[in-house]
Amino acid sequence: MGMCAIYQEIKQENFKKLLESDNFFETIEELEEKDGTALCDIDKMWDALHFLLNGLSAIYGAPEDNLLSEFIIGSESFNDEAEEFARYIPTEKVIKIAKKLNEVNFQDYLKDFDMTNFAENGIYPDIWDYTEEREEIMEELSEHFENLKEFYHEVAENKNIVVITIC
């Protein structure tokens, strides 16, 4: 199975319910079913995307005021004590991130794609020894980036919040 990242759009009016909830994961599932808002699943490639865009693993957290890091791992914590990773991005930041993504040429990041560098830095998932799959991995990273970019643009247009869970 492994740790997968899910990005979920939350409407402004429902965000307070989520903050006040005693059972975060149950509430977020209920909101997903009720709202029918956008979801984006980048499976296990969240740390790899973070490393490719920022040069460090997501486990070290977001460098301050780094929109490309917050794009992957969020900007605000729900509860630092929780076992599962759950963060969010307020609407204003979602809009800034969506604009920033328009400036990103993802292919430029892939030009120097070096699986050895990912392995040496312990980047999740542990797939960096499969050098014969280099092209497929690069394609998967590109696909996840584009899907996530499209998701952020939709959420920004709706003026909503992004909630990120990694579990």
Steps between C-alpha positions, in 0.01 A plus 500: 500500500728783616444868570282666238417869465145617440413862426142601568310818430305625801238769470543804721174438683604144592852577614390605850325162544829331417696712748251429778467129427595239759564249222681678217519207257136403546390861447712548190352185346149624576579835337639325194182296458270794573674774299619313197799737492820432312752237609850433373695186589873497425545163664850450640679764290455794738853488645655447158313802360602707801865401461499566126350848546680601819819296536407348834270235639155601619578342838707810580189717466435802285771762466347831610298677230575234238188460289634195315552322830158603633353380169593145605483497882276793591560808711297458820469205740175379648669328790873440534431213740296289258644173377382563146624795298224755442562858389313767311552803281281808548327643195737796459800264487317261263459793258870595533606140443279468191660815355851376586431170323437691178866610514634146544634308204502153652713361219783727618496316832518165322804594286742400776286219643744269678355199678826451692451841661149396610636173646786675683253739661260224610212638298169314530398269336805275487499438123824667398694178433267415209708692245335313213175675596650852492283622211181360653579664835565834330171466313317418823652804674394722209148361501458551876638853477258593220202343679586680821553828313158466338347420840651814658370715216150362551508556877639853452226579253241377753673701775515198730754333727730203431534229762791259466511162669790259478438163656 
